[in-house]
Amino acid sequence: MSKEITFILVIVSMAIWVTVSREAVKPSKEIDWRKMITLLSVGSLSAFVITITLFQSL
């Protein structure tokens, strides 16, 4: 993967995790659980892809 694509993926992943943290600080009754599960899944997948990409570049 090129460095530019990796950089864009890192920025998108950071935005996803910021959104997850904002959702997590809401009171339990106000949390949109479908949104939370989706964001956690996509955030975990992006973190996994970034980790694999960084290990491949070693």
PDB file with one MODEL, atoms N, CA, C and O in Angstrom:
MODEL        1
ATOM      1  N   MET A   1       0.843  -1.166   0.000  1.00  0.00           N
ATOM      2  CA  MET A   1       0.000   0.000   0.000  1.00  0.00           C
ATOM      3  C   MET A   1       0.896   1.238   0.000  1.00  0.00           C
ATOM      4  O   MET A   1       1.917   1.271   0.686  1.00  0.00           O
ATOM      5  N   SER A   2       0.515   2.240  -0.760  1.00  0.00           N
ATOM      6  CA  SER A   2       1.345   3.443  -0.813  1.00  0.00           C
ATOM      7  C   SER A   2       1.206   4.253   0.474  1.00  0.00           C
ATOM      8  O   SER A   2       0.256   4.086   1.238  1.00  0.00           O
ATOM      9  N   LYS A   3       2.164   5.119   0.686  1.00  0.00           N
ATOM     10  CA  LYS A   3       2.179   5.916   1.908  1.00  0.00           C
ATOM     11  C   LYS A   3       0.984   6.865   1.977  1.00  0.00           C
ATOM     12  O   LYS A   3       0.471   7.141   3.061  1.00  0.00           O
ATOM     13  N   GLU A   4       0.541   7.365   0.821  1.00  0.00           N
ATOM     14  CA  GLU A   4      -0.587   8.292   0.799  1.00  0.00           C
ATOM     15  C   GLU A   4      -1.878   7.603   1.227  1.00  0.00           C
ATOM     16  O   GLU A   4      -2.667   8.163   1.989  1.00  0.00           O
ATOM     17  N   ILE A   5      -2.085   6.400   0.736  1.00  0.00           N
ATOM     18  CA  ILE A   5      -3.298   5.647   1.090  1.00  0.00           C
ATOM     19  C   ILE A   5      -3.266   5.284   2.571  1.00  0.00           C
ATOM     20  O   ILE A   5      -4.289   5.358   3.252  1.00  0.00           O
ATOM     21  N   THR A   6      -2.101   4.894   3.067  1.00  0.00           N
ATOM     22  CA  THR A   6      -1.963   4.576   4.481  1.00  0.00           C
ATOM     23  C   THR A   6      -2.262   5.810   5.336  1.00  0.00           C
ATOM     24  O   THR A   6      -2.942   5.709   6.357  1.00  0.00           O
ATOM     25  N   PHE A   7      -1.755   6.968   4.922  1.00  0.00           N
ATOM     26  CA  PHE A   7      -1.994   8.201   5.653  1.00  0.00           C
ATOM     27  C   PHE A   7      -3.485   8.534   5.685  1.00  0.00           C
ATOM     28  O   PHE A   7      -4.012   8.914   6.731  1.00  0.00           O
ATOM     29  N   ILE A   8      -4.157   8.397   4.564  1.00  0.00           N
ATOM     30  CA  ILE A   8      -5.607   8.659   4.511  1.00  0.00           C
ATOM     31  C   ILE A   8      -6.355   7.685   5.405  1.00  0.00           C
ATOM     32  O   ILE A   8      -7.295   8.075   6.097  1.00  0.00           O
ATOM     33  N   LEU A   9      -5.947   6.417   5.398  1.00  0.00           N
ATOM     34  CA  LEU A   9      -6.585   5.417   6.255  1.00  0.00           C
ATOM     35  C   LEU A   9      -6.389   5.749   7.732  1.00  0.00           C
ATOM     36  O   LEU A   9      -7.301   5.558   8.537  1.00  0.00           O
ATOM     37  N   VAL A  10      -5.220   6.241   8.087  1.00  0.00           N
ATOM     38  CA  VAL A  10      -4.954   6.631   9.478  1.00  0.00           C
ATOM     39  C   VAL A  10      -5.846   7.800   9.883  1.00  0.00           C
ATOM     40  O   VAL A  10      -6.403   7.797  10.982  1.00  0.00           O
ATOM     41  N   ILE A  11      -5.990   8.790   9.020  1.00  0.00           N
ATOM     42  CA  ILE A  11      -6.838   9.952   9.318  1.00  0.00           C
ATOM     43  C   ILE A  11      -8.289   9.517   9.480  1.00  0.00           C
ATOM     44  O   ILE A  11      -8.962   9.955  10.412  1.00  0.00           O
ATOM     45  N   VAL A  12      -8.779   8.663   8.586  1.00  0.00           N
ATOM     46  CA  VAL A  12     -10.161   8.171   8.674  1.00  0.00           C
ATOM     47  C   VAL A  12     -10.352   7.357   9.953  1.00  0.00           C
ATOM     48  O   VAL A  12     -11.372   7.486  10.628  1.00  0.00           O
ATOM     49  N   SER A  13      -9.377   6.529  10.278  1.00  0.00           N
ATOM     50  CA  SER A  13      -9.459   5.727  11.491  1.00  0.00           C
ATOM     51  C   SER A  13      -9.502   6.608  12.734  1.00  0.00           C
ATOM     52  O   SER A  13     -10.256   6.329  13.665  1.00  0.00           O
ATOM     53  N   MET A  14      -8.706   7.657  12.755  1.00  0.00           N
ATOM     54  CA  MET A  14      -8.733   8.575  13.887  1.00  0.00           C
ATOM     55  C   MET A  14     -10.103   9.236  14.022  1.00  0.00           C
ATOM     56  O   MET A  14     -10.618   9.382  15.131  1.00  0.00           O
ATOM     57  N   ALA A  15     -10.684   9.630  12.913  1.00  0.00           N
ATOM     58  CA  ALA A  15     -12.010  10.253  12.949  1.00  0.00           C
ATOM     59  C   ALA A  15     -13.056   9.276  13.473  1.00  0.00           C
ATOM     60  O   ALA A  15     -13.946   9.662  14.231  1.00  0.00           O
ATOM     61  N   ILE A  16     -12.950   8.020  13.071  1.00  0.00           N
ATOM     62  CA  ILE A  16     -13.886   6.997  13.549  1.00  0.00           C
ATOM     63  C   ILE A  16     -13.762   6.832  15.055  1.00  0.00           C
ATOM     64  O   ILE A  16     -14.775   6.776  15.752  1.00  0.00           O
ATOM     65  N   TRP A  17     -12.531   6.754  15.575  1.00  0.00           N
ATOM     66  CA  TRP A  17     -12.344   6.549  17.012  1.00  0.00           C
ATOM     67  C   TRP A  17     -12.751   7.770  17.829  1.00  0.00           C
ATOM     68  O   TRP A  17     -13.199   7.628  18.967  1.00  0.00           O
ATOM     69  N   VAL A  18     -12.601   8.973  17.262  1.00  0.00           N
ATOM     70  CA  VAL A  18     -13.101  10.166  17.952  1.00  0.00           C
ATOM     71  C   VAL A  18     -14.616  10.113  18.049  1.00  0.00           C
ATOM     72  O   VAL A  18     -15.190  10.464  19.081  1.00  0.00           O
ATOM     73  N   THR A  19     -15.266   9.675  16.974  1.00  0.00           N
ATOM     74  CA  THR A  19     -16.720   9.543  16.982  1.00  0.00           C
ATOM     75  C   THR A  19     -17.169   8.480  17.982  1.00  0.00           C
ATOM     76  O   THR A  19     -18.172   8.664  18.672  1.00  0.00           O
ATOM     77  N   VAL A  20     -16.441   7.381  18.063  1.00  0.00           N
ATOM     78  CA  VAL A  20     -16.750   6.338  19.046  1.00  0.00           C
ATOM     79  C   VAL A  20     -16.646   6.892  20.464  1.00  0.00           C
ATOM     80  O   VAL A  20     -17.514   6.640  21.300  1.00  0.00           O
ATOM     81  N   SER A  21     -15.592   7.641  20.728  1.00  0.00           N
ATOM     82  CA  SER A  21     -15.421   8.173  22.080  1.00  0.00           C
ATOM     83  C   SER A  21     -16.498   9.187  22.431  1.00  0.00           C
ATOM     84  O   SER A  21     -16.939   9.244  23.578  1.00  0.00           O
ATOM     85  N   ARG A  22     -16.929   9.987  21.465  1.00  0.00           N
ATOM     86  CA  ARG A  22     -18.023  10.935  21.718  1.00  0.00           C
ATOM     87  C   ARG A  22     -19.330  10.212  21.999  1.00  0.00           C
ATOM     88  O   ARG A  22     -20.117  10.640  22.842  1.00  0.00           O
ATOM     89  N   GLU A  23     -19.553   9.130  21.296  1.00  0.00           N
ATOM     90  CA  GLU A  23     -20.774   8.345  21.517  1.00  0.00           C
ATOM     91  C   GLU A  23     -20.714   7.636  22.872  1.00  0.00           C
ATOM     92  O   GLU A  23     -21.739   7.464  23.530  1.00  0.00           O
ATOM     93  N   ALA A  24     -19.520   7.229  23.283  1.00  0.00           N
ATOM     94  CA  ALA A  24     -19.372   6.458  24.514  1.00  0.00           C
ATOM     95  C   ALA A  24     -19.592   7.297  25.771  1.00  0.00           C
ATOM     96  O   ALA A  24     -19.954   6.752  26.814  1.00  0.00           O
ATOM     97  N   VAL A  25     -19.382   8.596  25.693  1.00  0.00           N
ATOM     98  CA  VAL A  25     -19.540   9.428  26.884  1.00  0.00           C
ATOM     99  C   VAL A  25     -20.985   9.854  27.129  1.00  0.00           C
ATOM    100  O   VAL A  25     -21.290  10.469  28.151  1.00  0.00           O
ATOM    101  N   LYS A  26     -21.870   9.527  26.196  1.00  0.00           N
ATOM    102  CA  LYS A  26     -23.280   9.853  26.381  1.00  0.00           C
ATOM    103  C   LYS A  26     -23.877   8.959  27.467  1.00  0.00           C
ATOM    104  O   LYS A  26     -23.377   7.862  27.714  1.00  0.00           O
ATOM    105  N   PRO A  27     -24.937   9.425  28.109  1.00  0.00           N
ATOM    106  CA  PRO A  27     -25.634   8.543  29.048  1.00  0.00           C
ATOM    107  C   PRO A  27     -26.145   7.292  28.330  1.00  0.00           C
ATOM    108  O   PRO A  27     -26.431   7.327  27.133  1.00  0.00           O
ATOM    109  N   SER A  28     -26.254   6.218  29.053  1.00  0.00           N
ATOM    110  CA  SER A  28     -26.589   4.921  28.469  1.00  0.00           C
ATOM    111  C   SER A  28     -27.896   4.941  27.672  1.00  0.00           C
ATOM    112  O   SER A  28     -28.015   4.254  26.657  1.00  0.00           O
ATOM    113  N   LYS A  29     -28.853   5.709  28.117  1.00  0.00           N
ATOM    114  CA  LYS A  29     -30.147   5.735  27.431  1.00  0.00           C
ATOM    115  C   LYS A  29     -30.097   6.473  26.106  1.00  0.00           C
ATOM    116  O   LYS A  29     -30.957   6.262  25.251  1.00  0.00           O
ATOM    117  N   GLU A  30     -29.111   7.332  25.922  1.00  0.00           N
ATOM    118  CA  GLU A  30     -29.019   8.138  24.700  1.00  0.00           C
ATOM    119  C   GLU A  30     -28.114   7.533  23.637  1.00  0.00           C
ATOM    120  O   GLU A  30     -28.071   8.031  22.512  1.00  0.00           O
ATOM    121  N   ILE A  31     -27.402   6.486  23.964  1.00  0.00           N
ATOM    122  CA  ILE A  31     -26.467   5.883  23.010  1.00  0.00           C
ATOM    123  C   ILE A  31     -27.245   5.152  21.922  1.00  0.00           C
ATOM    124  O   ILE A  31     -28.145   4.360  22.201  1.00  0.00           O
ATOM    125  N   ASP A  32     -26.873   5.437  20.676  1.00  0.00           N
ATOM    126  CA  ASP A  32     -27.425   4.706  19.531  1.00  0.00           C
ATOM    127  C   ASP A  32     -26.551   3.452  19.353  1.00  0.00           C
ATOM    128  O   ASP A  32     -25.471   3.511  18.766  1.00  0.00           O
ATOM    129  N   TRP A  33     -27.039   2.329  19.866  1.00  0.00           N
ATOM    130  CA  TRP A  33     -26.225   1.113  19.926  1.00  0.00           C
ATOM    131  C   TRP A  33     -25.889   0.569  18.545  1.00  0.00           C
ATOM    132  O   TRP A  33     -24.816  -0.004  18.357  1.00  0.00           O
ATOM    133  N   ARG A  34     -26.776   0.734  17.583  1.00  0.00           N
ATOM    134  CA  ARG A  34     -26.487   0.263  16.222  1.00  0.00           C
ATOM    135  C   ARG A  34     -25.310   1.052  15.639  1.00  0.00           C
ATOM    136  O   ARG A  34     -24.413   0.483  15.017  1.00  0.00           O
ATOM    137  N   LYS A  35     -25.331   2.371  15.854  1.00  0.00           N
ATOM    138  CA  LYS A  35     -24.235   3.226  15.395  1.00  0.00           C
ATOM    139  C   LYS A  35     -22.939   2.865  16.115  1.00  0.00           C
ATOM    140  O   LYS A  35     -21.876   2.800  15.498  1.00  0.00           O
ATOM    141  N   MET A  36     -23.030   2.634  17.408  1.00  0.00           N
ATOM    142  CA  MET A  36     -21.849   2.314  18.213  1.00  0.00           C
ATOM    143  C   MET A  36     -21.204   1.005  17.748  1.00  0.00           C
ATOM    144  O   MET A  36     -19.985   0.940  17.586  1.00  0.00           O
ATOM    145  N   ILE A  37     -22.000  -0.014  17.537  1.00  0.00           N
ATOM    146  CA  ILE A  37     -21.460  -1.308  17.098  1.00  0.00           C
ATOM    147  C   ILE A  37     -20.839  -1.189  15.712  1.00  0.00           C
ATOM    148  O   ILE A  37     -19.785  -1.769  15.448  1.00  0.00           O
ATOM    149  N   THR A  38     -21.489  -0.439  14.829  1.00  0.00           N
ATOM    150  CA  THR A  38     -20.941  -0.241  13.486  1.00  0.00           C
ATOM    151  C   THR A  38     -19.608   0.492  13.542  1.00  0.00           C
ATOM    152  O   THR A  38     -18.645   0.089  12.890  1.00  0.00           O
ATOM    153  N   LEU A  39     -19.554   1.566  14.320  1.00  0.00           N
ATOM    154  CA  LEU A  39     -18.310   2.327  14.434  1.00  0.00           C
ATOM    155  C   LEU A  39     -17.195   1.496  15.062  1.00  0.00           C
ATOM    156  O   LEU A  39     -16.049   1.560  14.616  1.00  0.00           O
ATOM    157  N   LEU A  40     -17.519   0.722  16.088  1.00  0.00           N
ATOM    158  CA  LEU A  40     -16.504  -0.131  16.713  1.00  0.00           C
ATOM    159  C   LEU A  40     -15.977  -1.181  15.738  1.00  0.00           C
ATOM    160  O   LEU A  40     -14.779  -1.461  15.712  1.00  0.00           O
ATOM    161  N   SER A  41     -16.861  -1.754  14.945  1.00  0.00           N
ATOM    162  CA  SER A  41     -16.445  -2.770  13.969  1.00  0.00           C
ATOM    163  C   SER A  41     -15.536  -2.168  12.903  1.00  0.00           C
ATOM    164  O   SER A  41     -14.480  -2.720  12.595  1.00  0.00           O
ATOM    165  N   VAL A  42     -15.949  -1.039  12.345  1.00  0.00           N
ATOM    166  CA  VAL A  42     -15.152  -0.393  11.298  1.00  0.00           C
ATOM    167  C   VAL A  42     -13.837   0.124  11.867  1.00  0.00           C
ATOM    168  O   VAL A  42     -12.799   0.030  11.212  1.00  0.00           O
ATOM    169  N   GLY A  43     -13.870   0.672  13.087  1.00  0.00           N
ATOM    170  CA  GLY A  43     -12.648   1.158  13.719  1.00  0.00           C
ATOM    171  C   GLY A  43     -11.665   0.034  13.998  1.00  0.00           C
ATOM    172  O   GLY A  43     -10.461   0.193  13.799  1.00  0.00           O
ATOM    173  N   SER A  44     -12.173  -1.090  14.453  1.00  0.00           N
ATOM    174  CA  SER A  44     -11.301  -2.242  14.707  1.00  0.00           C
ATOM    175  C   SER A  44     -10.702  -2.780  13.411  1.00  0.00           C
ATOM    176  O   SER A  44      -9.523  -3.132  13.364  1.00  0.00           O
ATOM    177  N   LEU A  45     -11.515  -2.842  12.368  1.00  0.00           N
ATOM    178  CA  LEU A  45     -11.021  -3.307  11.072  1.00  0.00           C
ATOM    179  C   LEU A  45      -9.945  -2.367  10.535  1.00  0.00           C
ATOM    180  O   LEU A  45      -8.918  -2.822  10.031  1.00  0.00           O
ATOM    181  N   SER A  46     -10.173  -1.069  10.639  1.00  0.00           N
ATOM    182  CA  SER A  46      -9.179  -0.117  10.134  1.00  0.00           C
ATOM    183  C   SER A  46      -7.889  -0.204  10.957  1.00  0.00           C
ATOM    184  O   SER A  46      -6.797  -0.117  10.395  1.00  0.00           O
ATOM    185  N   ALA A  47      -7.999  -0.371  12.263  1.00  0.00           N
ATOM    186  CA  ALA A  47      -6.798  -0.518  13.096  1.00  0.00           C
ATOM    187  C   ALA A  47      -6.037  -1.786  12.724  1.00  0.00           C
ATOM    188  O   ALA A  47      -4.806  -1.786  12.703  1.00  0.00           O
ATOM    189  N   PHE A  48      -6.757  -2.859  12.431  1.00  0.00           N
ATOM    190  CA  PHE A  48      -6.119  -4.106  12.015  1.00  0.00           C
ATOM    191  C   PHE A  48      -5.378  -3.925  10.691  1.00  0.00           C
ATOM    192  O   PHE A  48      -4.247  -4.387  10.543  1.00  0.00           O
ATOM    193  N   VAL A  49      -6.010  -3.256   9.731  1.00  0.00           N
ATOM    194  CA  VAL A  49      -5.378  -3.033   8.425  1.00  0.00           C
ATOM    195  C   VAL A  49      -4.144  -2.158   8.576  1.00  0.00           C
ATOM    196  O   VAL A  49      -3.118  -2.418   7.947  1.00  0.00           O
ATOM    197  N   ILE A  50      -4.235  -1.124   9.405  1.00  0.00           N
ATOM    198  CA  ILE A  50      -3.075  -0.251   9.625  1.00  0.00           C
ATOM    199  C   ILE A  50      -1.933  -1.038  10.268  1.00  0.00           C
ATOM    200  O   ILE A  50      -0.776  -0.875   9.881  1.00  0.00           O
ATOM    201  N   THR A  51      -2.245  -1.884  11.239  1.00  0.00           N
ATOM    202  CA  THR A  51      -1.221  -2.694  11.898  1.00  0.00           C
ATOM    203  C   THR A  51      -0.543  -3.634  10.912  1.00  0.00           C
ATOM    204  O   THR A  51       0.684  -3.742  10.904  1.00  0.00           O
ATOM    205  N   ILE A  52      -1.318  -4.309  10.088  1.00  0.00           N
ATOM    206  CA  ILE A  52      -0.744  -5.216   9.082  1.00  0.00           C
ATOM    207  C   ILE A  52       0.147  -4.448   8.115  1.00  0.00           C
ATOM    208  O   ILE A  52       1.241  -4.899   7.776  1.00  0.00           O
ATOM    209  N   THR A  53      -0.333  -3.273   7.669  1.00  0.00           N
ATOM    210  CA  THR A  53       0.447  -2.459   6.732  1.00  0.00           C
ATOM    211  C   THR A  53       1.773  -2.033   7.345  1.00  0.00           C
ATOM    212  O   THR A  53       2.810  -2.070   6.682  1.00  0.00           O
ATOM    213  N   LEU A  54       1.738  -1.629   8.607  1.00  0.00           N
ATOM    214  CA  LEU A  54       2.982  -1.197   9.254  1.00  0.00           C
ATOM    215  C   LEU A  54       3.955  -2.359   9.458  1.00  0.00           C
ATOM    216  O   LEU A  54       5.163  -2.181   9.305  1.00  0.00           O
ATOM    217  N   PHE A  55       3.448  -3.541   9.798  1.00  0.00           N
ATOM    218  CA  PHE A  55       4.341  -4.692   9.938  1.00  0.00           C
ATOM    219  C   PHE A  55       4.931  -5.122   8.611  1.00  0.00           C
ATOM    220  O   PHE A  55       6.065  -5.598   8.567  1.00  0.00           O
ATOM    221  N   GLN A  56       4.186  -4.963   7.528  1.00  0.00           N
ATOM    222  CA  GLN A  56       4.715  -5.330   6.210  1.00  0.00           C
ATOM    223  C   GLN A  56       5.833  -4.392   5.765  1.00  0.00           C
ATOM    224  O   GLN A  56       6.707  -4.774   4.986  1.00  0.00           O
ATOM    225  N   SER A  57       5.794  -3.157   6.273  1.00  0.00           N
ATOM    226  CA  SER A  57       6.813  -2.202   5.845  1.00  0.00           C
ATOM    227  C   SER A  57       8.118  -2.350   6.625  1.00  0.00           C
ATOM    228  O   SER A  57       9.091  -1.656   6.329  1.00  0.00           O
ATOM    229  N   LEU A  58       8.155  -3.245   7.619  1.00  0.00           N
ATOM    230  CA  LEU A  58       9.400  -3.448   8.391  1.00  0.00           C
ATOM    231  C   LEU A  58      10.431  -4.216   7.582  1.00  0.00           C
ATOM    232  O   LEU A  58      11.531  -4.476   8.071  1.00  0.00           O
TER     233      LEU A  58
ENDMDL
END
